[in-house]
Amino acid sequence: QVQLMESGGGLVQPGGSLRLSCTASGIIFSFYVMGWYRQAPGKQRELVAVITSGGSTNYTDSVKGRFTISRDGALNTAYLQMNSLKPEDTAVYFCHAMRISSRAMYWGQGTQVTVSS
């Protein structure tokens, strides 16, 4: 059974930082591209950042220079370090795993990030 377990969300003031974690089980972690998506109330889910097994990364423009995605193969965990948070970063953040060769994909349950003073 595949599971993606997210943690690290919460309430933070503007300008603050949070680190999200996503621990995968039931998959061969190195076979999967890991990503973080977010969905704000009333908006579509959007891609925030992705990282390949080789460490190549890509970010949506609104988070470039503030967010960093990383992964640790020994721990089967992907991270999203979020700095200089803004109120518009408020959303539910979802972990995503995708195997390019088979198009198999999995989602985490989501973790709430709220940026407010």
C-alpha positions as CSV (number, residue, x, y, z in Angstrom):
1,Q,0.0,0.0,0.0
2,V,1.4,3.3,-1.1
3,Q,1.4,6.2,1.5
4,L,2.6,9.7,1.3
5,M,2.6,11.2,4.8
6,E,3.0,15.0,5.0
7,S,3.8,17.0,8.1
8,G,5.1,20.5,9.0
9,G,2.2,22.7,8.1
10,G,0.8,25.3,10.5
11,L,0.2,29.0,11.1
12,V,3.1,31.4,10.5
13,Q,3.4,35.2,10.3
14,P,4.3,36.9,7.1
15,G,8.0,36.7,6.5
16,G,8.3,33.5,8.5
17,S,9.4,30.1,7.5
18,L,8.1,26.5,7.5
19,R,9.5,23.2,6.3
20,L,7.1,20.6,5.0
21,S,8.1,16.9,4.9
22,C,6.6,14.1,2.9
23,T,7.6,10.5,3.8
24,A,6.8,7.8,1.2
25,S,6.2,4.2,1.8
26,G,5.2,1.4,-0.5
27,I,7.2,2.7,-3.5
28,I,10.7,2.6,-4.7
29,F,11.5,6.2,-3.9
30,S,14.3,6.6,-6.4
31,F,11.9,5.8,-9.3
32,Y,9.7,8.7,-8.6
33,V,9.6,12.4,-9.3
34,M,8.5,14.1,-6.2
35,G,6.5,17.3,-6.2
36,W,4.6,19.7,-4.0
37,Y,1.2,21.2,-5.1
38,R,-1.0,23.7,-3.3
39,Q,-4.7,24.6,-3.4
40,A,-6.1,27.8,-2.0
41,P,-9.8,28.2,-1.3
42,G,-11.7,28.7,-4.5
43,K,-8.7,28.1,-6.7
44,Q,-7.4,25.2,-8.7
45,R,-4.6,23.1,-7.4
46,E,-1.2,24.3,-8.7
47,L,2.2,22.9,-9.0
48,V,4.7,24.6,-6.6
49,A,7.9,22.6,-7.1
50,V,9.2,19.3,-8.4
51,I,12.5,17.4,-8.0
52,T,13.7,14.4,-9.9
53,S,15.6,11.5,-8.5
54,G,18.8,13.1,-9.9
55,G,18.1,16.3,-8.0
56,S,16.9,18.5,-10.9
57,T,14.4,21.0,-9.6
58,N,11.7,23.3,-11.0
59,Y,9.6,26.0,-9.3
60,T,6.5,28.0,-10.1
61,D,7.5,31.6,-10.6
62,S,5.8,32.9,-7.5
63,V,8.0,30.9,-5.2
64,K,11.4,31.1,-6.9
65,G,14.0,32.4,-4.5
66,R,11.9,31.7,-1.5
67,F,11.1,28.0,-1.6
68,T,13.5,25.1,-1.9
69,I,12.6,21.5,-2.7
70,S,14.9,18.7,-1.7
71,R,14.8,14.9,-1.1
72,D,16.6,12.3,1.0
73,G,16.7,8.9,-0.5
74,A,17.8,7.2,2.6
75,L,14.7,8.5,4.4
76,N,12.3,8.2,1.5
77,T,11.4,11.8,2.3
78,A,10.9,15.0,0.2
79,Y,11.0,18.4,1.8
80,L,9.8,21.9,0.9
81,Q,11.6,24.7,2.8
82,M,9.4,27.8,2.6
83,N,11.0,31.1,3.5
84,S,9.7,34.7,3.3
85,L,6.2,33.4,3.4
86,K,3.4,35.7,2.2
87,P,-0.3,35.6,2.9
88,E,-0.9,34.5,-0.7
89,D,1.0,31.3,0.1
90,T,-1.9,30.2,2.3
91,A,-3.2,26.9,1.0
92,V,-3.4,23.2,1.5
93,Y,-0.1,21.8,0.4
94,F,-0.1,18.3,-1.2
95,C,2.8,15.9,-1.7
96,H,2.8,14.1,-5.1
97,A,4.9,11.2,-6.4
98,M,5.0,10.3,-10.1
99,R,6.8,7.5,-12.0
100,I,7.5,8.8,-15.4
101,S,7.8,5.4,-17.1
102,S,4.4,4.1,-16.0
103,R,2.6,7.4,-15.2
104,A,1.7,5.9,-11.8
105,M,1.1,8.7,-9.4
106,Y,0.1,9.2,-5.8
107,W,-1.1,12.0,-3.5
108,G,-0.7,12.8,0.1
109,Q,-3.6,13.9,2.3
110,G,-2.5,17.5,2.4
111,T,-1.3,19.8,5.1
112,Q,-2.6,23.3,5.8
113,V,-0.3,26.3,5.6
114,T,-1.7,29.6,6.8
115,V,0.3,32.8,6.6
116,S,-1.3,35.5,8.7
117,S,-0.5,38.2,11.2
